[in-house]
Amino acid sequence: MPPQRLTLQEIVSRLGGEIDGDPAVEVTGVATLDEAGPGQLTFLANPRYRARLAGTRAGAVILGARDRDATAIPRIVADNPYAYYARTVTLFHPPPQAVAGTHPTACVDPGAVVAASAEIGPFAVIAAGARIGERARIGAGCAIGEGASIGDDTVLHPRVTVYHGCSVGARCILHSGAVIGADGFGMAPDAGRWIKIPQVGRAVLGDDVEVGANTTIDRGALGDTVVEEGVKIDNLVQIAHNCRIGAHTVIAGCAGISGSTVVGRHCVIGGGAGLVGHIKIADGVTISGMTFITKSISQPGIYSSGLPMMPHADWLRNAAHLRRLDEIARLARGKPASGEDHGNDDD
């Protein structure tokens, strides 16, 4: 199939923006500044790469107003070049549409309600009482539990599991291996043993949520675990029972959020970050990668913890000093170091 060709005028007519140069220039796709060829569109979203414009072979470029005069090649001027680039890629690579129908190997309970326009893939299992929305795509090997619901235009890639009673909104994307609504980790100690606390809440995902591969969102113990609209979650993230993730928050890979934690709207949680349970994070908070949050954050801003990388020998020396920080602080305050014996000497 030959690549799609679009003129700059056609792109701008669909996405907006302003053309500076020949609007009849045709492009067949989008590539980076270094890799783009004469028939491709590139983009400049980070001013650090501005010098690379001089060497690009691209036929046209997406950039912001402040960089309009940085090159003479045809350009689309946009308020947000990075977002414009993302939308342009979608023009050339539109997502597949649902192919209505149920594969012969799928198992759909007679009590399930499946929209006629939905696509049910090979070996998928749809339990009794489940509801599958219009144009939804349920990939191979997915399991949709009893009474669960999947919204319109939502895509479940192969081997996604949505447990009983859970709800996934419209236009969501769930990547392979994601598990929505597994039991939260609730145990009660009793005479040296652990008694499982039944997890009878749900996991509820709003519209336009994306969940990465092998990410887990646990169901609530009593109330629900809620992921609000527009949240984007990377791979290998754990969200524990009864958490609430505010709208349009993004969470990078390998982050872990403990139970009953409330994360505000428009937050950014870096990769590998860890949040203890029963705390609240305000709207507009950015948490750097590998940061450990042990208490609530009430003000927006950037929060970080941990030591940056350094040569191992330096780390060993610094670790030795860290072990003596309390002693050094006490001496600086004129107090005896801990562990000193100030009793009477019998000798």
C-alpha positions in Angstrom: 0.0 0.0 0.0 1.6 3.3 -1.0 2.2 5.9 1.7 -0.4 8.5 2.2 0.5 11.9 0.8 -0.8 15.1 2.3 -0.1 18.7 1.4 0.7 21.2 4.1 -2.6 22.9 3.3 -4.5 19.7 3.9 -2.8 19.2 7.2 -3.5 22.7 8.4 -7.1 22.5 7.2 -7.6 19.5 9.5 -5.4 20.5 12.5 -5.1 24.3 12.3 -1.9 26.3 12.5 -0.3 28.6 10.0 1.7 27.9 6.9 4.9 29.8 6.2 6.1 28.8 2.7 4.6 26.8 -0.1 1.2 25.2 1.0 1.3 22.7 -1.9 4.4 20.9 -0.5 3.5 17.2 -0.1 4.7 15.0 2.7 4.3 11.2 3.4 4.9 11.1 7.1 6.7 12.6 10.1 10.3 11.9 11.1 12.9 13.4 13.4 15.2 16.3 12.5 18.1 14.0 11.9 16.2 11.2 10.0 13.6 13.1 7.9 14.0 13.0 4.1 12.8 15.5 1.5 9.3 14.0 1.4 8.8 14.1 5.1 7.6 16.5 7.8 9.8 17.0 10.9 9.2 19.0 14.1 11.1 21.3 16.5 9.6 21.1 20.0 12.7 21.6 22.1 14.9 24.7 21.6 18.0 22.6 22.4 17.6 21.0 19.0 17.3 24.3 17.1 20.8 24.1 15.7 19.8 20.8 14.0 17.4 22.6 11.7 20.3 23.7 9.6 21.2 20.1 8.7 17.7 18.6 8.3 16.7 17.2 4.9 13.0 17.4 5.7 10.6 18.8 3.2 8.8 20.9 5.9 8.9 21.4 9.6 6.4 22.0 12.5 7.7 24.7 14.9 6.6 27.4 17.3 6.2 31.1 16.5 9.5 32.0 18.2 11.4 29.6 15.8 9.5 30.8 12.7 12.7 32.4 11.2 15.1 29.6 12.2 14.9 28.0 8.8 13.8 28.8 5.2 12.1 25.4 4.5 8.3 25.4 4.4 6.9 25.3 7.9 3.7 24.9 9.9 3.7 27.3 12.8 1.8 26.0 15.8 1.2 27.1 19.4 2.3 23.7 20.7 4.6 22.0 18.2 4.9 18.8 20.2 1.1 18.3 20.4 0.8 19.2 16.8 3.4 16.6 15.8 1.4 14.0 17.7 -1.8 14.8 15.9 0.0 14.9 12.6 1.3 11.4 13.1 -2.2 10.2 13.8 -3.2 11.6 10.4 -0.7 9.3 8.7 -1.3 6.4 11.0 -4.9 6.4 12.0 -5.8 3.7 14.6 -7.5 0.6 13.3 -11.3 0.7 13.4 -13.3 -2.1 15.0 -14.3 -4.9 12.6 -17.8 -5.7 13.9 -18.4 -9.3 14.9 -17.3 -12.0 17.3 -14.6 -14.5 16.5 -15.8 -18.1 16.4 -13.4 -19.1 19.2 -14.6 -16.3 21.6 -16.8 -17.3 24.5 -19.6 -14.8 25.0 -22.2 -15.6 27.7 -25.7 -15.3 26.5 -26.3 -12.8 29.4 -23.7 -10.4 28.1 -24.7 -7.3 26.2 -22.3 -6.7 23.2 -22.9 -3.9 20.8 -23.3 -5.0 17.2 -20.5 -2.7 16.1 -18.0 -4.1 18.6 -15.1 -6.5 17.7 -14.5 -9.5 19.9 -11.2 -11.2 19.2 -10.1 -14.9 19.3 -10.4 -16.7 22.6 -11.8 -13.7 24.4 -14.2 -14.4 27.3 -17.1 -12.2 28.0 -19.0 -13.2 31.2 -22.6 -12.9 32.1 -23.9 -9.4 32.6 -20.9 -7.8 31.0 -21.5 -4.8 28.7 -19.4 -4.0 25.6 -19.9 -0.6 24.0 -20.2 0.5 20.5 -17.1 0.1 18.3 -15.1 -1.4 21.2 -12.3 -3.7 20.3 -11.7 -6.6 22.6 -8.4 -8.3 21.7 -7.4 -11.9 21.6 -7.5 -13.7 25.0 -9.0 -10.9 26.9 -11.2 -11.7 29.9 -14.2 -9.5 30.9 -15.7 -10.5 34.2 -19.3 -10.8 35.2 -21.1 -7.5 35.3 -18.1 -5.5 34.0 -18.5 -2.7 31.4 -16.4 -1.5 28.6 -17.2 1.9 27.0 -17.7 3.0 23.4 -14.6 3.1 21.2 -12.4 1.6 23.9 -9.5 -0.7 22.9 -8.3 -3.7 24.9 -5.2 -5.2 23.5 -4.6 -8.9 23.8 -4.7 -10.6 27.2 -6.2 -7.7 29.2 -8.2 -8.8 32.2 -11.1 -6.7 33.6 -12.5 -8.3 36.8 -16.1 -8.6 37.7 -18.1 -5.5 38.3 -15.4 -3.1 37.1 -16.0 -0.3 34.7 -13.8 1.1 31.9 -14.9 4.3 30.2 -15.1 5.4 26.6 -12.1 5.8 24.3 -9.8 4.1 26.7 -6.7 2.1 25.7 -5.6 -0.9 27.8 -2.4 -2.5 26.8 -1.5 -6.2 27.0 -1.3 -7.7 30.4 -3.1 -4.9 32.2 -5.3 -6.2 35.1 -8.2 -4.0 36.2 -9.9 -4.9 39.5 -7.7 -7.6 41.1 -8.0 -7.9 44.8 -6.3 -5.2 46.9 -3.7 -6.4 49.4 -5.9 -6.4 52.5 -4.9 -8.7 55.4 -5.9 -8.6 59.1 -3.5 -10.2 61.7 -5.1 -12.8 63.9 -3.1 -15.0 66.4 0.0 -15.1 64.2 -1.9 -15.7 61.0 -3.2 -13.4 58.3 -6.9 -13.3 57.5 -7.9 -12.1 54.0 -10.1 -9.0 54.0 -12.7 -9.4 51.2 -12.3 -6.8 48.5 -15.8 -6.0 47.5 -15.4 -2.6 45.8 -14.7 -1.9 42.2 -12.1 -0.4 39.9 -13.6 2.4 37.9 -11.8 4.1 34.9 -13.1 7.3 33.4 -13.1 8.2 29.7 -9.9 8.6 27.7 -7.7 6.7 30.1 -4.7 4.8 28.9 -3.2 1.9 30.9 0.2 0.5 30.0 1.3 -3.1 29.6 1.3 -5.2 32.8 0.0 -2.4 34.9 -2.4 -3.3 37.8 -5.2 -1.3 39.2 -6.7 -3.0 42.3 -10.4 -3.0 43.2 -11.4 -1.2 46.4 -11.9 -3.0 49.7 -15.3 -1.4 50.3 -15.5 1.7 48.1 -14.1 2.0 44.7 -10.6 2.6 43.3 -11.1 5.5 40.8 -9.0 6.6 37.9 -10.5 9.8 36.6 -10.8 10.9 33.0 -7.7 11.5 30.8 -5.2 9.8 33.1 -2.3 8.2 31.3 -0.4 5.4 33.0 2.8 3.8 31.8 3.8 0.1 31.9 4.4 -1.8 35.2 2.6 0.6 37.5 0.8 -0.6 40.6 -2.2 1.4 41.9 -3.5 -0.2 45.1 -7.0 -0.5 46.5 -9.2 2.6 47.2 -6.8 5.1 45.5 -8.1 8.0 43.5 -6.1 9.4 40.6 -7.2 12.8 39.5 -8.0 13.7 35.9 -5.2 14.2 33.4 -2.5 13.0 35.7 0.3 11.0 34.1 2.2 8.2 35.8 5.5 6.8 34.4 6.7 3.2 34.5 7.3 1.2 37.7 5.7 3.8 40.0 3.8 2.3 43.0 0.9 4.0 44.8 -0.1 2.5 48.1 -3.7 2.0 49.2 -6.2 4.9 49.9 -3.9 7.5 48.5 -5.5 10.4 46.6 -3.5 12.0 43.8 -4.8 15.3 42.5 -5.5 16.5 38.9 -2.8 17.4 36.4 0.0 15.7 38.4 3.1 14.1 37.0 4.6 11.1 38.8 8.0 10.0 37.6 9.2 6.5 36.9 9.9 4.4 39.9 8.4 6.8 42.4 6.7 5.4 45.4 3.9 6.8 47.5 2.9 5.5 50.9 -0.8 4.9 51.7 -3.4 7.2 53.1 -1.9 10.5 51.9 -3.2 13.2 49.6 -1.3 14.9 46.8 -2.5 18.3 45.7 -3.4 19.2 42.1 -0.5 20.2 39.9 2.3 18.3 41.7 5.3 16.9 39.8 7.1 14.0 41.6 10.6 13.3 40.1 11.6 9.8 39.2 12.6 7.4 42.0 11.2 9.8 44.6 9.7 8.4 47.8 6.7 10.3 49.1 6.0 9.6 52.8 3.5 12.3 53.7 0.8 14.4 52.0 1.7 17.3 49.7 -0.6 20.3 50.0 1.0 22.7 47.5 1.7 22.3 43.8 5.3 22.2 42.7 8.2 19.8 42.0 9.2 17.3 44.7 12.3 15.1 44.6 14.2 12.8 46.9 17.2 10.5 46.7 20.8 11.0 45.6 21.8 11.4 42.0 24.2 9.1 40.3 27.9 9.4 41.2 31.0 7.2 40.9 30.9 4.2 43.3 33.9 5.3 45.3 32.3 8.7 45.9 29.1 7.0 46.9 30.9 4.9 49.5 32.6 7.9 51.0 29.3 9.9 51.1 27.5 6.9 52.6 30.0 6.7 55.4 29.4 10.4 56.2 25.6 9.9 56.0 25.8 7.3 58.8 27.4 10.0 61.0 25.0 12.9 60.2 23.2 12.7 63.6 26.5 12.7 65.4 27.9 15.6 63.3 24.7 17.6 63.9 24.8 17.1 67.6 28.4 18.2 67.8 27.6 21.3 65.7 25.0 22.2 68.3 27.5 21.8 71.1 25.8 18.7 72.4 27.6 15.4 73.1 27.6 12.9 70.3 25.2 10.0 70.9 26.7 7.0 72.5 29.3 9.0 74.5 29.6 8.0 78.2 29.4 11.0 80.5 29.0 9.1 83.7 31.6 9.1 86.5 34.7 7.2 85.7 35.5 4.7 88.5 39.1 4.3 87.5 
